[in-house]
């Protein structure tokens, strides 16, 4: 019962701190970490310990798969160079800087352990930044780069992390061996993730049940991670690949399944992120209690501040020359345009908060790992420093730089307006194609005016007054066919590169909601008809 009570208490605390963050207009990750620190020092409260062996296996798979599922892979490909420069190049550079600074400040720490520390704190966490960026009108390219970086950098850093742990165990690994292992781990993880993703799609298309498909999606993320780890390849790459495969196939699922599965995943991701951030704060007193042999409080505070400062400075040291090179070296120029404007470089550089992955990786270190307690503390200090300093100042910085895009005339983006026009036009064509049908032609003729009005003015009108049950069912069947045609038109427009994934998701959600309403009406009508038929059968003959 104690574990149940502890989990429920943490969930309640997460809700309270999230509401406080909303009231203070601060990223909820910052408030959760600070709130966890306060709770950790309240006398009488039981200590909450996280099993390091479960830290990565429990929290990481659903968070990575959810992020990969939502990724706009077309935009990802178009911005592949800047994403890889950050997700791989900047991670390796940051890990090296952290290792050098850590070994310089603490000469006793082995180089492999210092590299492990660098790999732990190198990847920024996009959760805190996303809460800020969602409220602002930043250029889509900046958001795409940050989201793509947060997806790939976790995989790159954790592969480097695993190599560092292996190096501690076996003594040393040559650069060639490290590169070979990196490629083997990554390729094996991708293969496992692709197989599990395809199996999950096959199952989802045949289950045709919201609850079962939702459960299967969670089983897929854990199955890909655990199977890859059991085969000694990258579980992180496996989960990311599974999420990418499922994300690309999501349009083939019924709208009801997409909508309800999305709600469940949003809840789980919020809960896991909240629990991880509050657990960061709750670990502070336990971490400090094991650091008696590493100097006094001021020494530890200085080491932690040095780690946080190194993270911030090293990111800009990588970004600024990289942005300059895009001007002078054509081979690294971004597809679709030149280098990022300097304001965008500053925003991307300041969006380097650490969080979920860094904590999970630190706590998952083997218990006999050299300088484990100091590494966990330094990772905690890096997370706390970057979250508090950068997380609380990112939004004011963006507004001060005036990097937001101006609102579009009429309150709607031209791209979205074109998408709405295409959807309405596709629906109208589908209705007009039914005019010659002997059964549905008259009903289609009655509805065609409505859809012509929708195509012309981007709004709907309800025209189901006084219709008989059969006519209502026929109308709803036509609506479902029109919605399917609208969805196919939007997907094709997106595939041709003319519609952003975010806009596609918003328009598709509207179609899914209308489809759900229509299907529920059909289901209710079938239920009523079935009840009437049952009563007729039970009624004794006259």
C-alpha positions in Angstrom: 0.0 0.0 0.0 2.9 2.4 0.6 3.9 2.5 -3.0 0.3 3.1 -4.1 -0.1 5.9 -1.6 3.2 7.4 -2.7 2.3 7.4 -6.4 -1.1 8.9 -5.7 0.5 11.6 -3.5 3.0 12.4 -6.3 0.2 12.6 -8.9 -1.7 15.0 -6.7 1.4 17.1 -6.2 2.0 17.2 -9.9 -1.5 18.6 -10.5 -1.0 21.2 -7.8 2.4 22.3 -9.1 1.2 22.4 -12.7 -1.7 24.7 -11.7 0.8 26.9 -9.8 3.1 27.0 -12.9 0.1 28.1 -15.0 -0.8 30.8 -12.5 2.8 32.1 -12.4 3.2 31.7 -16.2 6.3 29.6 -15.8 7.3 26.3 -17.4 5.8 23.6 -15.3 9.0 21.6 -15.3 10.7 24.4 -13.3 8.0 24.5 -10.7 7.9 20.7 -10.4 11.6 20.4 -9.8 11.6 23.2 -7.2 8.4 21.8 -5.6 10.1 18.3 -5.4 13.1 19.9 -3.7 10.8 21.5 -1.1 8.9 18.2 -0.5 12.2 16.3 -0.2 13.2 18.3 3.0 9.8 18.2 4.7 10.4 16.2 8.0 8.3 13.1 8.3 7.7 12.5 4.7 8.9 9.1 3.4 11.9 9.1 1.1 10.9 8.3 -2.5 13.5 6.2 -4.3 13.6 5.4 -7.9 15.1 2.0 -8.9 17.9 2.9 -11.3 17.3 -0.2 -13.3 13.7 0.9 -14.0 14.5 4.6 -14.7 15.2 4.2 -18.4 13.0 1.1 -19.1 9.8 2.6 -17.6 9.9 6.3 -18.4 11.9 6.6 -21.6 10.1 4.3 -24.1 6.6 6.0 -24.1 8.2 9.5 -24.0 10.4 8.8 -27.0 7.7 7.0 -28.9 5.2 9.8 -28.3 7.7 12.3 -29.6 8.5 10.3 -32.7 4.8 9.7 -33.4 4.1 13.4 -33.6 7.2 14.3 -35.7 6.7 15.8 -39.1 9.1 13.6 -41.0 8.9 15.6 -44.2 9.9 18.8 -42.4 12.5 16.7 -40.5 14.1 15.7 -43.8 14.1 19.2 -45.1 15.9 20.4 -42.0 18.1 17.3 -41.6 21.4 19.1 -41.7 20.8 21.6 -38.9 19.1 18.9 -36.8 22.0 16.5 -37.2 24.5 19.2 -36.5 22.7 19.7 -33.2 21.5 16.2 -32.3 24.8 14.5 -33.1 27.5 17.1 -33.5 26.5 19.3 -30.7 25.8 16.4 -28.3 29.3 14.9 -29.0 30.9 18.4 -28.6 29.0 19.1 -25.4 29.9 15.7 -24.0 33.5 16.3 -24.7 33.5 19.7 -23.1 31.8 18.4 -20.0 34.3 15.5 -19.8 37.2 17.9 -20.1 35.9 20.3 -17.5 34.9 17.5 -15.1 38.3 15.9 -15.3 40.0 19.2 -14.9 38.0 20.1 -11.8 38.0 16.5 -10.3 41.3 14.9 -11.6 40.5 11.6 -9.8 37.5 10.9 -12.0 38.3 8.4 -14.8 38.0 9.7 -18.3 35.3 7.1 -19.2 33.3 8.2 -16.2 33.7 11.8 -17.2 32.5 11.0 -20.7 29.5 9.2 -19.2 28.7 12.4 -17.3 29.0 14.3 -20.5 26.7 11.9 -22.4 24.1 12.1 -19.5 23.8 15.9 -19.5 24.5 16.6 -23.3 21.0 16.2 -24.7 18.6 19.1 -24.1 15.1 18.3 -23.1 12.3 19.9 -25.2 9.5 19.4 -22.7 10.1 22.7 -20.8 10.9 24.6 -24.0 7.7 23.3 -25.7 5.6 24.8 -23.0 7.0 28.2 -23.8 7.2 27.9 -27.5 3.5 26.7 -27.7 2.4 30.1 -26.5 4.4 32.0 -29.0 4.3 32.4 -32.8 7.8 31.3 -33.7 8.8 30.4 -37.2 7.9 26.8 -37.9 11.5 26.0 -38.9 12.8 26.9 -35.5 10.3 24.7 -33.8 11.0 21.8 -36.3 14.8 22.0 -35.6 14.3 22.0 -31.8 11.8 19.1 -31.9 13.9 17.1 -34.3 17.0 17.7 -32.2 15.3 16.5 -29.0 14.2 13.3 -30.7 17.6 12.3 -32.2 19.9 13.7 -29.5 18.4 11.3 -26.9 19.4 8.4 -29.1 22.9 9.8 -29.8 23.7 10.6 -26.2 22.4 7.3 -24.8 24.4 5.3 -27.3 27.5 7.3 -26.2 26.4 6.8 -22.6 26.3 3.0 -23.1 29.7 3.0 -24.8 31.2 4.9 -21.8 29.7 2.4 -19.3 31.2 -0.4 -21.4 34.6 1.4 -21.4 34.6 1.5 -17.6 33.8 -2.2 -17.5 36.4 -3.4 -20.0 39.1 -0.8 -19.5 39.2 1.2 -22.8 37.6 1.4 -26.3 39.4 2.7 -29.3 37.7 5.3 -31.5 37.3 2.7 -34.3 35.7 0.2 -31.9 33.5 3.0 -30.6 32.3 4.0 -34.1 31.7 0.3 -35.1 29.7 -0.3 -31.9 27.7 2.9 -32.4 26.8 1.9 -35.9 25.9 -1.7 -34.8 23.8 -0.5 -31.9 22.0 2.1 -34.0 21.4 -0.3 -37.0 20.2 -3.1 -34.8 17.8 -0.8 -32.9 16.3 0.6 -36.1 15.8 -3.0 -37.4 14.0 -4.0 -34.1 11.9 -0.9 -34.1 10.8 -1.3 -37.7 9.7 -4.9 -37.1 7.7 -4.0 -34.0 6.2 -1.0 -35.6 5.0 -2.9 -38.6 3.6 -5.6 -36.3 1.8 -3.0 -34.3 0.2 -1.5 -37.4 -0.9 -5.0 -38.6 -2.5 -5.6 -35.2 -4.1 -2.2 -35.0 -5.8 -2.5 -38.4 -7.3 -5.9 -37.4 -8.3 -5.1 -33.8 -10.6 -2.3 -34.7 -11.2 -1.4 -31.1 -10.1 1.8 -29.4 -9.0 0.2 -26.1 -7.2 -2.7 -27.7 -5.4 -0.5 -30.1 -4.4 1.9 -27.3 -3.0 -1.0 -25.3 -1.2 -2.4 -28.3 0.5 1.0 -28.9 1.9 1.0 -25.3 3.0 -2.7 -25.7 4.8 -1.7 -28.9 6.9 0.9 -27.3 8.0 -1.3 -24.4 8.4 -4.4 -26.6 10.7 -2.6 -29.1 12.8 -1.1 -26.3 13.1 -4.3 -24.2 13.6 -6.6 -27.2 16.4 -4.4 -28.6 18.1 -4.1 -25.1 17.9 -7.9 -24.7 19.6 -8.2 -28.1 22.3 -5.7 -26.9 21.4 -3.0 -29.5 20.0 0.4 -29.0 16.6 0.4 -27.4 16.3 4.1 -27.9 16.7 3.8 -31.6 14.2 1.0 -31.6 11.6 3.1 -29.8 12.1 6.1 -32.0 11.8 3.9 -35.1 8.6 2.3 -33.8 7.1 5.7 -33.2 8.1 6.9 -36.6 6.5 3.9 -38.3 3.3 4.2 -36.3 3.2 8.0 -36.9 3.5 7.6 -40.7 0.7 5.0 -40.6 -1.7 6.8 -38.3 -3.8 8.2 -41.2 -4.9 4.6 -42.1 -6.6 4.2 -38.7 -10.3 5.1 -38.1 -10.8 8.6 -36.8 -12.3 7.4 -33.5 -9.2 5.4 -32.7 -6.8 8.3 -33.6 -8.7 10.7 -31.4 -9.1 8.6 -28.3 -5.6 7.1 -28.5 -4.2 10.6 -28.8 -6.0 11.7 -25.6 -4.7 8.7 -23.7 -1.1 9.2 -24.9 -1.2 12.9 -24.0 -2.3 12.0 -20.4 0.4 9.4 -20.0 3.1 11.7 -21.4 2.0 14.5 -19.0 2.0 12.2 -16.1 5.3 10.6 -16.8 7.0 13.9 -17.5 5.5 15.4 -14.3 6.6 12.4 -12.2 10.1 12.6 -13.6 10.5 16.3 -13.0 9.2 16.0 -9.4 11.4 13.0 -8.8 14.4 15.2 -9.8 13.7 17.4 -6.9 12.9 14.6 -4.5 16.3 13.0 -5.1 18.2 16.0 -3.8 18.4 15.1 -0.1 19.3 11.5 -0.9 22.1 12.7 -3.3 23.5 15.2 -0.8 23.5 12.5 1.9 26.0 10.4 -0.1 28.4 13.2 -1.0 30.3 13.7 2.3 33.6 12.6 0.7 33.4 15.1 -2.2 34.0 18.4 -0.4 31.8 20.9 1.3 28.6 22.4 0.2 30.3 25.4 -1.5 32.7 23.1 -3.4 29.7 21.0 -4.7 27.8 24.1 -5.6 30.7 25.4 -7.5 31.1 22.1 -9.4 27.4 22.1 -10.3 27.5 25.7 -11.4 30.5 24.9 -13.6 28.6 22.1 -15.2 25.6 24.2 -16.0 27.7 27.0 -17.3 29.7 24.6 -19.5 26.5 23.3 -21.0 25.2 26.8 -21.9 28.5 28.0 -23.3 29.4 24.9 -25.2 26.0 25.0 -27.0 26.7 28.5 -28.2 30.3 27.6 -29.1 28.9 25.0 -31.4 26.0 27.0 -32.8 27.7 30.2 -33.7 30.5 28.8 -35.9 27.9 26.3 -37.4 25.7 29.2 -38.4 28.6 31.1 -39.9 29.7 28.0 -41.9 26.2 27.9 -43.5 27.1 31.2 -45.1 30.6 30.4 -46.4 30.5 26.7 -47.1 27.8 25.7 -49.6 27.9 22.0 -48.6 26.3 22.7 -45.2 23.8 25.2 -46.4 20.2 24.2 -45.3 17.9 22.9 -47.9 15.3 25.4 -48.7 17.3 28.4 -47.5 20.4 29.8 -46.0 21.6 30.0 -42.4 19.2 30.7 -39.5 18.9 34.4 -38.7 20.9 35.4 -35.6 17.8 35.8 -33.5 16.9 32.2 -34.3 20.4 31.1 -33.4 20.1 32.8 -30.0 16.7 31.2 -29.4 17.9 27.7 -30.3 21.0 28.2 -28.2 19.0 29.3 -25.2 16.6 26.4 -25.5 19.0 24.0 -24.0 17.3 23.0 -20.8 18.0 19.5 -19.5 15.5 17.2 -17.9 13.9 13.8 -18.3 16.5 11.8 -20.2 19.4 13.2 -18.2 17.8 12.2 -14.8 16.8 8.8 -16.1 20.3 8.1 -17.4 22.0 9.3 -14.3 19.9 7.2 -12.0 20.3 4.2 -14.2 24.1 4.1 -13.7 25.3 0.9 -12.1 25.5 1.2 -8.3 29.3 0.3 -8.4 30.0 2.9 -11.2 33.0 5.1 -10.2 32.0 8.5 -8.8 28.3 7.5 -9.3 27.0 9.8 -6.5 29.0 12.8 -7.7 27.9 12.2 -11.3 24.2 12.0 -10.3 24.6 15.2 -8.3 26.3 17.0 -11.1 23.6 15.9 -13.5 21.0 17.1 -11.0 22.8 20.5 -10.8 23.0 20.8 -14.6 19.2 20.0 -14.8 18.3 22.5 -12.1 20.6 25.2 -13.4 19.5 25.1 -17.0 15.8 24.7 -16.1 15.7 27.6 -13.7 18.0 30.0 -15.6 17.0 29.2 -19.2 13.5 27.9 -18.6 12.3 31.1 -16.8 14.0 33.5 -19.2 13.3 31.9 -22.6 9.9 33.5 -23.2 11.1 37.0 -22.1 14.1 36.6 -24.4 12.0 35.6 -27.4 9.8 38.7 -26.8 12.8 41.0 -26.3 14.3 39.7 -29.5 11.0 40.3 -31.3 11.4 36.9 -33.0 7.7 36.1 -33.1 5.9 36.1 -36.4 3.1 38.7 -36.9 -0.4 37.4 -36.9 -1.9 36.6 -40.3 -4.7 38.7 -41.7 -8.1 37.3 -40.8 -6.6 35.2 -38.0 -5.9 32.2 -40.3 -2.7 31.1 -42.0 -2.9 31.1 -45.8 -1.6 27.6 -45.8 -4.4 26.5 -43.5 -7.0 28.4 -45.5 -5.8 26.5 -48.6 -6.1 23.2 -46.8 -9.6 24.0 -45.7 -10.5 24.9 -49.3 -9.1 21.7 -50.6 -10.9 19.6 -48.0 -14.2 21.3 -48.8 -13.6 20.9 -52.6 -12.9 17.2 -52.2 -16.0 16.7 -50.1 -18.1 18.5 -52.8 -16.7 16.4 -55.6 -17.5 13.2 -53.6 -21.1 14.4 -53.1 -21.5 15.4 -56.8 -20.2 11.9 -57.9 -23.2 10.4 -56.1 -25.8 12.4 -58.0 -26.4 9.7 -60.5 -26.7 6.9 -58.0 -30.2 5.4 -58.1 -30.5 5.0 -54.4 -28.6 8.0 -53.0 -28.8 10.4 -55.9 -31.9 12.3 -54.7 -30.4 12.7 -51.2 -27.0 13.7 -52.7 -28.8 16.4 -54.8 -30.4 17.7 -51.6 -27.0 17.9 -49.9 -25.0 19.3 -52.7 -26.0 22.9 -52.0 -24.7 22.6 -48.5 -21.3 21.3 -49.6 -21.1 23.9 -52.4 -21.6 26.5 -49.7 -19.0 24.9 -47.5 -16.5 24.9 -50.4 -17.2 28.5 -51.1 -17.3 30.0 -47.6 -15.5 27.5 -45.4 -18.4 26.7 -43.1 -21.0 24.1 -42.7 -24.8 24.1 -42.5 -27.0 21.6 -40.9 -29.8 20.3 -43.2 -31.3 17.3 -41.5 -34.7 18.7 -40.6 -37.6 16.4 -40.7 -35.9 13.6 -42.6 -36.9 10.0 -42.1 -34.6 7.4 -40.4 -33.5 5.9 -43.8 -32.8 9.4 -45.2 -30.8 10.3 -42.1 -28.7 7.1 -42.4 -28.1 7.8 -46.1 -27.0 11.4 -45.3 -24.6 10.1 -42.7 -23.1 7.6 -45.1 -22.6 10.4 -47.6 -21.0 12.5 -44.9 -18.5 9.7 -44.0 -17.6 9.3 -47.7 -17.1 13.1 -48.0 -14.9 13.2 -44.8 -12.8 10.3 -46.1 -12.3 12.2 -49.4 -11.3 15.4 -47.5 -8.8 13.5 -45.5 -7.2 11.9 -48.5 -6.9 15.3 -50.2 -5.2 16.8 -47.2 -2.8 13.9 -46.9 -1.9 14.2 -50.5 -1.4 17.9 -50.2 0.8 17.3 -47.2 2.8 14.7 -49.0 3.4 17.1 -51.9 5.1 19.4 -49.4 2.4 22.2 -49.4 0.9 21.6 -45.9 2.8 21.5 -42.6 2.2 18.5 -40.3 0.9 20.8 -37.5 -1.8 22.2 -39.8 -2.6 18.8 -41.2 -3.1 17.5 -37.6 -5.4 20.4 -36.8 -7.5 19.9 -39.9 -7.6 16.2 -39.6 -8.7 16.5 -35.9 -11.7 18.5 -37.1 -12.5 15.8 -39.6 -12.0 13.1 -37.0 -14.4 14.8 -34.6 -17.1 15.1 -37.2 -16.6 11.5 -38.2 -16.9 10.4 -34.6 -20.1 12.4 -34.3 -21.5 10.8 -37.4 -20.5 7.3 -36.4 -21.9 7.7 -33.0 -25.2 8.8 -34.5 -25.2 5.8 -36.8 -24.5 3.5 -33.9 -27.3 5.0 -31.7 -29.7 4.6 -34.6 -28.7 1.0 -35.2 -29.2 0.4 -31.5 -32.7 1.9 -31.5 -33.7 -0.1 -34.6 -32.4 -3.3 -32.9 -34.4 -2.6 -29.8 -37.5 -2.0 -31.9 -36.9 -5.3 -33.7 -36.5 -7.2 -30.5 -39.7 -5.8 -29.1 -41.5 -6.7 -32.3 -40.3 -10.3 -32.0 -41.3 -10.5 -28.3 -44.8 -9.1 -28.9 -47.3 -11.9 -28.9 -49.3 -12.2 -32.2 -52.7 -10.7 -32.2 
